[in-house]
Amino acid sequence: MAIEVDSAGGIYQNNNITSKSWTHVTTAEATYMIVGYVCNGGNPGANFNGDGATRIIKQTFADNRVAYLHVLAAPDIGSYTVAVASFTSGYFAGYSLAVKGVDLSDPIVEVAGVDLGITGTISLTIDALVNGMAFDAAGQKTGIPSVRTITPNGSQAQRINNSASAWVLGAGSSKATTGSTVTMIWTGTAYDSGICAVSLRPIVAADETDKNHSKRQLMGLI
């Protein structure tokens, strides 16, 4: 079965803060949560209804501006708070997604990040699987407090984007994966940029597992 989005939430704030929270409502079908954000660095943690989410990557770019991704298996069901705290005072842009159809025995296909330097194309390719899903957190340090914009590729669902009058842009998106790799892309003006992304493994239905086993038997592989 394909991984599908259950519910989403997100928020951004461009003035000096060291923590941020928002409400996220999950349903009974939600089995996995992703929290992605861009901020001024530090050593932040993320939780949902008090349950700590595991940080899977911290990608630094442009003078300690940082993109983070956290994950949480079996999030509580209902309307609760996503909280991120203890980051360096500054701006914040973050989102949360609850999804269903993830193989909880081995959920992550690949997680990676890159400091791209000065570029207008923020891009990262990672391994993926058919029927999976990928998520990213991307940012730019513009150095100019005026309107700047980064835009996701048309195949990506934008989840947060503080493209506004800000020194630093933070954004995040999700994308269904249809092959052995997936590329997450944002475009804008050339500034110091960075991105991190994770791809998730879908549940393989029992009948598909049986078919694959039979096929391997016929091929003499087992």
CORTA-V862635 format. One record per residue. SS is DSSP state (H for helix, E for strand, L for the rest). PSI is psi in degrees with one decimal (* if undefined). NEAR is the number of other C-alpha atoms within 10 Angstrom. Layout:
ss: {SS SS}
psi: {PSI PSI}
near: {NEAR NEAR}
//
This chain:
ss: {L L L E E E E E E E E E E E E E E E E E E E E E E E L L L L L E E E E E E E E L L E E E E E E E L L E E E E E E E E E E E L L L E E E E E E E E E L L L L E E E E E E E E E E E E E E E E E E E E E E E L E L L L L L E E E E E E E E E E E E E E E E E E E E L L L L E E E E E E E E E E L L L L L E L L E E E L L L L E E E E E L L L E L L E E E E E E E E E E L L L E E E E E E E E E E E E E E E E E E E E L E L L L H H H H H H H H H H H H H L L L L}
psi: {151.1 146.4 135.3 152.8 131.5 -47.5 163.1 158.0 165.3 166.3 155.4 157.4 131.2 1.5 -174.0 107.3 160.5 0.0 157.5 146.4 159.5 162.0 137.6 129.6 115.3 156.4 176.9 -14.4 -11.3 130.1 -9.6 143.8 141.1 133.7 120.1 142.3 162.9 134.4 -168.1 10.3 -159.3 -156.0 62.8 157.2 159.8 143.8 160.5 116.9 34.8 -10.5 120.6 132.5 142.3 124.4 126.2 -16.3 146.4 112.1 111.2 142.4 152.3 79.7 49.3 19.6 141.2 141.0 134.7 150.7 134.7 155.2 153.7 120.3 146.3 59.1 151.8 150.1 125.7 -167.2 109.3 -179.9 132.4 126.8 133.9 129.5 161.7 35.4 163.2 139.0 129.0 -145.6 170.4 138.2 118.9 160.8 163.5 143.4 129.8 135.8 166.8 157.2 14.0 138.8 97.9 -15.4 -23.3 71.4 -31.6 125.7 -54.0 146.9 136.9 165.7 164.7 138.9 113.7 -7.4 -153.9 115.8 155.1 -2.4 107.2 109.0 143.2 131.5 131.1 163.9 151.6 179.4 153.0 138.6 9.0 -165.8 145.7 153.9 146.6 167.1 124.4 150.8 161.7 142.5 109.0 -31.9 2.3 119.2 63.7 174.4 122.2 152.9 137.4 141.5 132.9 155.8 148.8 -20.0 -5.9 142.7 111.7 132.6 -30.6 147.2 115.4 34.8 100.0 -160.6 89.6 149.9 -29.6 135.1 137.0 139.8 163.5 154.4 171.9 160.1 130.2 137.8 137.3 4.2 -159.7 -10.8 163.1 140.9 125.6 128.4 133.3 144.9 149.2 -151.0 153.1 110.7 173.4 127.2 154.0 160.3 146.9 155.8 155.9 144.0 141.1 151.3 129.8 158.6 135.4 120.5 150.2 -39.3 -32.6 -38.2 -43.2 -41.7 -44.5 -38.5 -44.8 -40.6 -42.4 -33.9 -44.9 -31.3 -2.7 21.1 -19.3 *}
near: {15 19 21 18 18 19 17 18 19 21 18 21 15 17 11 12 17 19 19 19 18 17 17 21 18 22 16 11 16 24 21 23 25 22 30 31 27 30 30 22 24 15 9 15 17 26 20 22 16 12 14 16 22 16 17 15 17 19 22 23 23 20 10 14 25 27 33 27 27 21 23 20 18 14 24 20 15 13 12 16 16 25 20 21 16 15 20 19 15 18 26 28 27 30 27 26 24 26 24 22 24 25 18 15 8 11 18 19 17 15 19 18 23 19 18 19 15 17 16 17 18 27 22 20 15 19 18 25 19 17 20 28 26 28 25 30 31 35 33 34 21 21 11 11 11 12 13 18 19 23 16 22 16 10 13 20 14 18 22 22 24 24 20 15 14 21 18 29 27 30 29 32 25 22 20 23 22 14 12 11 15 23 17 26 21 22 15 15 14 15 20 22 27 30 31 30 31 28 26 27 25 24 19 14 10 9 9 11 11 11 11 12 14 14 13 12 11 10 9 8 9 9}
//
